[in-house]
Structures are given as C-alpha cells and as structure tokens.
Amino acid sequence: MTCLNLDRHVLIPGLINTHTHASMTLLRGLADDLPLMDWLQNHIWPTEAHWVNPDFVGDGTRLAIAEMLRGGATCFNDMYFFAEVTAAVARECGIRACLGLIVLDFPTAYARDVDEYLAEGLNLHEALKTDPLLHAAFAPHAPYTVSAPALERIARLADDLDIPVHIHVHETAAEVAQFQAQHGCRPLERLDQLGLLSPRLLAVHMTQLEDAEIARLAQAGAHVIHCPESNLKLASGFCPTAQLDAAGVNIALGTDGAASNNDLDLFGEMRAAALLGKAVASDASVLPAARILRMATINAAQALGLADEIGSLQPGKAADVVAVDLGWPETEPVYNPISQLVYAVGRHQVSDVLGRRSPTAGRPAVDYAGFERNSSASARLGRKNSPRMLRVKPAVGRSNPAQSISALLSASEVNPTMTAANPNVDTQEIAKFEQLASRWWDPDSEFKPLHDLNPLRLDYINEHSGGLADQHVLDVGCGGGILAESMALRGAQVLGIDMGEAPLAVAQLHQLESGAVLDYQRITAEELAETQAARFDIVTCMEMLEHVPDPASTIQACVQLVKPGGHVFFSTINRNPKSYLFAIIGAEYVLRMLPRGTHDFRKFIRPSELDGWTRAAGLPIRHITGLHYNPLTRHYWLGPGVSVNYMVHCQRDDQA
C-alpha cells in the first residue's frame, strides 16, 4: 500500500467537462480570431468534411483525454462523430465519459440520414449498458440542423431509454433571429413544443435568453451547460448565469472543443465563469466561488444523471479524486481553499488523480513523439487498481492529421490551378463540368435545375434591362448555352463565352438543332475586355462567380465590357449554414439534384461581399431577389429572401 504525503494539497472531486468535442483537439489553432459563422462555415465544416474518420476521432480523443486528466477532469460529456471510437478510447484510458449519440439532418462520413444516425446511436447505447464507466446521451446538433420530426423522435426515445439529450441551443443572436424568422418561434420554444424541455435536457451555451425562458427552464428542471471561454472567443454572447442560478436552474460547465476554446482546462472555465457572471450581472456578490466549484463537479454530475456516482466525495461514490497542490507561489497564502481553486489555481497544480502520482506534474503533458500518463477513473473507495498507461503517437503509415489539415487550408488560399496565361481560371472546376457536358441539354439530367430556372432568369433579365430584343448581350460562363440560346431566341445578339471546350462544343451542336443565331468563344471575360470594352448592352454571369479563383476580377471585367448605363446580371449562392444544408447537403446529397462536388462551400458569396465588389467596380446593385425551390412541389420562384440562391441586377455608372 502506498501512502502519499499531501500536506499542502486540497482534495476535490474529479472535475466534469459537461460539453466538449474531444477529437477536435486535432483542429486546435486551425482557425482563430474569427466570428462564429465565418469560423464554422469557412474553416471547420470544410476541414471536417475532408478529414474526419475513425482514425481522426481516435487520435484526437486520446490527445483530449491526456489533456483533461492532466487538468483534473475525470469525466467528459462528448458530442462528435464515431462515438463508438471515442467510447473505445475512453475505455482503454480508464476515464469516465458520456458519449453523444449524434444526429443531423444531412449526411456525413458517419451516417447518411436521421434513421442511420439513430440506428448507430441506439446500437452504441445498447453496447454500453453494462459498462461501469461509459454512458450515452442523445446529441442532436442544434434546432437549426435537426428537423422537428427528428427531434420529436429523439424526445420519445430519450423518454423510453431515460437518457439525457445534449444539444446546442441559443448560441448566438443571429441564430435565434434566423430560426424565428423561418419557423415563427424561438429555438427553445420549439424544443418545448416537441417535448424536449425536461430534466433530461442539457442546453449548451444559452447566451440569448429572455426572462420567461429562464423561468420555463427552471420549471422544467432543464440544465444549462455554460462554456464561457468559447463564447467569449467567438463573441457569441453572454449566458445570464446569475439569473439562471437565482431562478434555480442547474448550471454546469464545459470547455467546448479545442477548436473554439483552444484548451480543455476546467480551472480556466471556473475562473472565467465566476468573473464573467459577476460582470454581466453588475454584482460582485453573485456566483461565489463555492457555487462555481459546484458547476464543475456535483452540478455537472446532476446534469448527466450521475450524481449518485460522482461529483462529490462521499462514502459509496466512485473515487474520482483529484489532489491540487496549493503550495505554489501563485496560491499562497491560503485563506480560503475554495477561493484559491476558482480564482488562482492553474491546472499545472494538479498533482494526483485518484491518488496516483502524475509523472508529468509540472511538465508539459504532451510529447508528440509519444507520451505516457498514469490514469484511472474507475476506482471506488477501497478498490485496488493498477495504473493504466495512456499513449498518444502519430499514426504509423499516415500523415500527421494536424500538419495535413494546415497544409490543406494553406493550399486553399493560393489556388494552384491559376496560371499566368489564364489568371482567373480554375482548371479543376473546368474539368468538373467538362465531364458532364454531354448531358447539358438533357432536362432530366444533373442540369435539370438550370432548365427549370431558365425561364425565371430569362424573364428577370428581360424585365430589368428594358427588353432583350436587338440588344448586344454577353453571357459570361455560358456553359452549354441554356441561357445564351434562350436570349438569342428572344431577339438578342448574343455572344457566349466559357473556358470549357466540351460545354462549348455541346452548345454549338444544340444551336444547329434549335436554329438559334449566336456566337460562342473560348475566352475569359478578362481577355475579352482587352479588345471588346464597352461593347455590350447587357452582360449576364449566372452561377459562375463561385467557380473562379477571383470573383472581383470577373466583376471588373464585366464592368469594362458593358456600355455606360448598361445592365449586368449576376446569380450566385449565399454563404451561411442554410445554404450549406440546401445547396450542398440537400441538392447534392439528399435530393441528388446536382452531382456531388458541384459546389465548394468556401467559395459561396454573401450578398454584402458581392455588393462591395460591384460598388468598388462602379457597378451598383439596383435590385436583388432570391431564387427559391420547394422540393415537394418541385416548384421554383423568385421572391424576397436571399439566404440561399439569389440574383442581382446592376447598372454601370456613366462615369465608369
């Protein structure tokens, strides 16, 4: 039997990280100092789509567990793909975990649809029933990424299985406003309508709350998971923790993932929660240190339904015990140990977990050549345990994920397909459409949306330009000529240009069949502008800006090509979560309206960006409209709302 002398230490229950995405440690530092939506849409989602697989989750989870144990966390509540891999790694390392049975409305590398997500999750839940360390919770991502029918199914299953529901809710003001505009209610109200507002609900973030919502949370017995450092770093907003606490709502702490927080340090979260809570409430007396410590221990255990096992040091409970050395200069003298734990202690002062001396105490916890750490989170009082060794090494025979991810994003900033001869051409995009060219004029092929949209676009251009008849028109990025030919049939003198040889050949062949009179050239807009400046009355550029390396260059060329006072029309796709779901997940994967890989989400263009480019070029926007589609009726229409596809009418200034 080993006896430890802990005369300058305080013993506390193992800390509980109630919200994290453990394997996102491999994305730590990948995209910092960015607003939430920019961070998510332009960096995290594209990187995950490329890299996330079981190996990624296994490597990232091992790294996360090492960091959490080193900081005194003996249990974590996770939300990420391939939860069965996270479970296996947690079991191997001897740490307690609640595994998120993730659900989304759209396919990922993990599952194709809601049915498959739920099937995977239920299988894992069944496998964990007899595991003393591992538990499960449903983990639908958010109300805006999981439909009402799916959430309703989850509510019923959670009731039947008596397990928690772990979900992001009210993370930002923009998210709440957009949801309310689309559904006529706030996200929390929708969860309430679907039967999810109950003691099983773990509502993560909750930075946007009204008084009535706080009262309803308290009445329902729901739990709020507060992630102060992540919310601060992403400028998401402030969770009203003092109000929630005063109302009797149980609050627990989480770090969020290392991609948005950069560490999994619960001592840092405790300090941030205490200071932020006082500042938001303008009251230094609220949320005293003891209340904050509860958020990282017994409150967290209550939220996970594990308060009978962990969260406090009591006979009969699991011996998830952590020793913190208060003998460091930064925590002396000690007037109040709890105050020191919340306001002064750093995670480097954790010396022992479950009574086992940590060989890395006071030294960096991670050595990328391989490291080891004694850990166990399964011991009960009086139980004998042998130390478990946790090892994290780069995977043999694979590139280092972190290095590869950085290389991927660095490469995306400088498009390797751009050449001196064609300064605004992406050859990969050209090749993509070359392969599909033979089906361009098949109205039931992948190009069916272009055929269905064409009458709407044609009428919009005709109306806003004052009429196409007898006008000199340039169609930039004409592809197989669907729009170009229809404008020629309206009496316009049309030139269609594109850099794809096969689409242009198809356009010319179809021209012979239709009898339309127009010309086609294989040339860029920039090159044509050198010889044909101010020649055209109307310039159209449909669904092309998101396929070139430099959209602003194309816009500038359009300005040069159109006559003073002439009209220019652009059609493109907005960049936000809804467009990702509709234009990529919906159109390419679920409805299969377009070939997979047609669009790159990072190249989508917000209306504000397009407006900035056109104004800078002397081409102010005169009108904007949304292009909408109902998948049930298969009906397209133009109208207000530009959250996905949209079309703009610009007119060149006379001075341009």
Secondary structure, DSSP 4 states (H G I P E B T S, - for coil): ------TTEEEEEPEEEEEE-GGGGGGTTSS-S--HHHHIIIIIHHHHHHH-SHHHHHHHHHHHHHHHHHTTEEEEEE--S-HHHHHHHHHHHT-EEEEEEEE-SS--SS-SSHHHHHHHHHHHHHHTTT-SSEEEEEEE--TTTS-HHHHHHHHHHHHHHT--EEEEES--HHHHHHHHHHHSS-HHHHHHHTT--STTEEEEE--S--HHHHHHHHHHT-EEEE-HHHHHHTT-----HHHHHHHT-EEEE----TTTSS---HHHHHHHHHHHHHHHHT-TTSS-HHHHHHHTTHHHHHHTT-TTTSSS--TTSB--EEEEE--SGGG-S-S-HHHHHHHT--GGGEEEETTEE-TTTTS-S--TT----EE-S--BTT---PPEE----PPTTS--HHHHHHHHHHHHHS-TT--SSSTT--HHHHHHHHTTGGGTT-TTSTTHHHHHHHHHHHHHHHHHHT--TT-EEEEET-TTSHHHHHHHHTT-EEEEEES-HHHHHHHHHHHHHH----EEEE--HHHHHTTSTT-EEEEEEES-GGGSS-HHHHHHHHHHHEEEEEEEEEEEE--SHHHIIIIIIIIIIIS--S-TTS--GGG---HHHHHHHHHHTT--EEEEEEEEEETTTTEEEEES--SSEEEEEEE--TT-
